[in-house]
Amino acid sequence: MPNDEFRYCPRCTTALKQEELFGRLRPACPACGWIYFADPKVAVAALVVAGGKVLLVRRANEPYQGCWTLPAGFVDAGEDPAEAIVRELLEETGMQGRVTGLHDVLAGQEHPRGAHILIVYRVELLAGELAPGDDVDRAAFFNSNELPPLAFQSTEKLLKKLIM
């Protein structure tokens, strides 16, 4: 899939051309040889289960505004993914947590602004008061047989694995 993010070389300002390089069509500079390699977006999600219920948050923004998902967010450049999920959990739910293990790693972008790679950690709650924040408008625990409308296929897939 051609990328239109770059039209001119960031090194020498020559107009880029789409070339078949390294098995893909990529923007490349015919003057200096610079090639644009798109980096994948990485996100993390927290799987928090307490008292037999799973913690979900309701999205306050598009895409999928009003639908529910695991507490999640993007990993910043240079940030440890395990630290990123502890940060995201606090931002979205007001809860402090501790990573207890890796649950799953999923690949596949579900919408144009979404992650390409999702790292899901099992997280234990340590302290705090459940309160929505950042880009969510509700946070709550749900029984596996009474789930609200879910935002992402990845959330549905993860919760189905959890139930089985």
DAFENBEL-V209315 format. One record per pair of residues at least 12 apart in sequence whose ideal C-beta (glycine too) atoms are under 6 Angstrom apart, sorted by the first residue. I is the first residue (numbers start at 1). J is the second residue. Records with the same first field share a line. If there is no record, write none. Layout:
I = J / J
This chain:
2 = 18 / 25
3 = 27 / 38
6 = 27 / 36
9 = 29 / 34
11 = 32 / 34
12 = 31 / 32
14 = 29 / 31
16 = 29
17 = 30
21 = 35
40 = 116 / 117
41 = 115 / 116
42 = 75 / 117
43 = 72 / 74 / 115 / 118
44 = 75 / 81 / 84 / 85 / 119
45 = 70 / 72 / 118 / 120
46 = 70 / 71 / 85 / 89 / 123
47 = 103 / 120 / 122
48 = 123
53 = 141 / 142 / 143
54 = 142
55 = 141
56 = 68 / 142
57 = 71 / 92 / 136 / 139
58 = 136 / 137 / 138
59 = 151
60 = 135 / 136 / 137
61 = 135
63 = 111
64 = 151
67 = 149 / 151
68 = 148 / 150
69 = 151 / 152 / 155
70 = 155
71 = 88 / 89 / 92 / 93
73 = 88
81 = 119
82 = 99
85 = 121
91 = 133 / 134
92 = 133 / 134 / 136
93 = 130 / 139
94 = 128 / 129 / 131 / 133
95 = 125 / 128
96 = 126 / 127 / 128
97 = 123 / 125 / 126
98 = 124 / 126
99 = 121 / 123
100 = 122 / 124
101 = 122
103 = 120 / 122
104 = 120
105 = 119
106 = 118 / 154
110 = 152
118 = 154
144 = 163
